[in-house]
Amino acid sequence: MAQDIQVTIVDRTGQSHTVLAPTDMNMNLMELVRSYELAPEGTIGICGGMAMCASCQCYVTSSHHLEPMSEEEEAMLSEAFHLQDNSRLGCQIPITENLEGLKITLAPEE
C-alpha cells in the first residue's frame, strides 16, 4: 500500500520546509516543489519537466541512493549555473517510498 513520505526542501531564501509527498501519484520533486509553492511561479519547471531547462536544479543533501542520471539530465546539468557534485534535476527524480527523509536544497534561480 502506497503511503506519503516526508521530504525536506530548503527553498531559495534558505527556509526549510518538511512536506508530505504522495508516492501513489507518479509525481517528481519538481512537481512537489510547485504543489507546495516553494518557489515563485514561473521560476521552476519552466520546460514542464522535460529536462530541458535546469530551472528545477536542486542539491541532494541527504545520503539517499538515487537512480543514475539519464544522458539528457547530465547534458542539461552540464550547461547549468551553480552546478555542484550533488546537483540533480528535480523533474527527473520520481517520488517513491525509497525517498523517505530525503533532503534537498533548491539551486539559485540565476
C-alpha positions in Angstrom: 0.0 0.0 0.0 1.4 3.4 -1.0 1.9 6.0 1.6 3.1 9.6 1.9 6.7 10.2 2.7 8.4 13.2 4.3 10.8 15.3 2.2 12.7 18.4 3.5 13.1 21.2 0.9 15.2 24.3 1.6 13.9 27.0 -0.7 15.8 29.7 -2.4 15.5 32.0 0.6 17.1 29.4 2.9 13.9 28.5 4.6 13.4 24.8 5.4 10.1 23.1 4.7 9.3 19.5 5.7 6.4 18.4 3.4 4.4 15.3 2.8 4.9 13.7 -0.7 2.5 11.2 -2.1 4.1 8.0 -3.5 1.0 7.0 -5.5 0.5 9.9 -7.8 3.5 9.5 -10.2 4.9 12.9 -9.1 8.5 14.1 -9.2 10.4 16.5 -6.9 9.9 19.5 -9.3 6.1 18.9 -9.2 6.2 18.6 -5.4 8.0 22.0 -5.1 5.4 23.5 -7.3 2.5 22.0 -5.5 3.6 23.5 -2.2 4.5 26.8 -3.9 8.1 26.7 -2.6 9.4 28.8 -5.5 7.8 31.7 -7.2 5.5 30.7 -10.1 7.4 30.7 -13.4 10.8 30.1 -11.8 10.8 26.3 -11.5 9.8 23.6 -14.0 9.7 26.1 -16.9 10.1 23.3 -19.5 7.3 21.2 -17.9 9.7 18.6 -16.6 11.3 17.5 -19.8 15.0 18.0 -18.6 15.4 20.9 -21.0 15.8 24.0 -18.7 17.5 23.2 -15.4 15.1 25.6 -13.6 14.4 22.7 -11.1 18.1 22.1 -10.3 18.5 21.1 -6.7 21.2 19.8 -4.4 20.6 16.4 -2.8 21.9 16.9 0.8 20.9 13.6 2.3 22.7 10.3 1.6 19.8 8.7 -0.3 20.6 6.4 -3.2 19.0 7.9 -6.4 18.7 6.3 -9.8 21.6 7.3 -12.1 21.2 10.3 -14.3 20.0 9.9 -17.8 22.1 11.3 -20.6 19.5 14.1 -21.0 19.8 15.1 -17.4 23.6 15.0 -17.5 23.6 17.1 -20.6 21.3 19.7 -19.2 23.2 20.0 -15.9 26.5 20.4 -17.8 25.1 23.7 -19.1 23.5 24.8 -15.7 24.7 27.6 -13.5 25.7 26.9 -9.8 26.5 23.2 -10.6 27.7 21.1 -7.6 28.6 17.5 -7.3 25.2 16.7 -5.7 23.2 18.6 -8.4 20.2 16.9 -9.9 17.1 18.0 -11.8 14.0 17.7 -9.6 11.9 16.8 -12.6 14.0 13.6 -13.1 13.6 12.3 -9.6 10.3 10.4 -9.1 8.8 10.3 -5.6 9.0 6.8 -4.3 8.9 5.3 -0.8 12.7 4.9 -1.0 13.0 8.7 -0.7 11.5 8.9 2.9 13.5 11.6 4.7 15.1 13.0 1.5 16.7 16.4 1.9 17.2 18.8 -1.0 18.1 22.5 -1.4 16.9 24.4 -4.4 19.7 25.9 -6.5 19.7 29.6 -7.0 17.4 30.9 -9.8 20.1 32.7 -11.8 
